[in-house]
């Protein structure tokens, strides 16, 4: 009979878990010495974009026909920008 670990940890003692764990317990001292991911790996950390200096777009919720969305998504990355361009052209802007 197979037992799911998510249902119960029955059958596993602390000694069993300690025997297979290579991850030491965190103490207050360990936490105090820890660094954020950004500090530890600055080249790997993704830099978030800051707020726009002069916002030019407004976020809205818009319901479009599925065929329209499929058409633009099929053209690859930047499809939302292309929808915006098509709407501006249709509006004569």
N, C-alpha and C positions, 0 to 999 in steps of 0.2 A: 504494500500500500504506500503510495507517494503522498507526502504531506507538504502543503504549501507553506512557505515561510511567512507569507503575508497574513495567514490566518492565525498562526501561533508560533511562538519561539520555543514551545515545549520540546524537551529533548536536547536543548543546547544550554550548557551551563556557562557561567562566566569564564571558567577555565577553558572551555572549548572556544569561546569567542576570543579570549586573550591569546590563545595558541595560534590563531589564524590572522590576527590583526597586527599590521605593521604600522598602524597609525596611533601615535601616543595621544593620551588624553591632554586636552588643552587646560592650562591653568591660567590664573590671572596674570602671572609673569609672562607666559607665552603670548597671551593676548596683547599685553602691553608692548611686546617687542615686534608684533606683527606689522606688516606693511600692506597697503592696498595693492591691488593688481597694477594700477597705473604707476605706482612708485616702483614696484618690483620689475615690471616689464614695460618701460615707457615706449619702446618701439612697437610693441604689439597692441598696446591699448588704443582703442578706437577713440578718436577725438570727436566729441559731439559738436555739432554746429551750434553756434551761439544764436541769439535772437537777431532777426533781420534789422538792419539799421533803418531801412525805409520799407516796411512791408508792402509788397505789391500785389499779393494774392490773399484771398479770403477763403478759409476752409468752410465748405458746405457739404451737406448730405444731398445727394442727387440720385434719383432712380432713373436708370437708363435701360433701354431695351437690351436684352441679353445678346442679341445679334450684333448690336453696336459695340458693346464692350468686348465681345469675342473678336470682332474685326480689328479693333485697335490693339488688344492684347497680343494678337497674332503677329503684329509688326515689331514686337520686342520691347526692350526697355525704353522708357520715355513715352509710353503710350498715353499716359495721362496728360502729358504736355501736348501731345498731338491732338487729343480731344479738345483741349483748351484752344489750340490754334484753329481747329475746325469751327468751334463755336464763335470765336472772334471773327473769323471770315464770314460766317453765316449772318452775324449781327452787323457786319459792315464796319468793324472796328480796325 
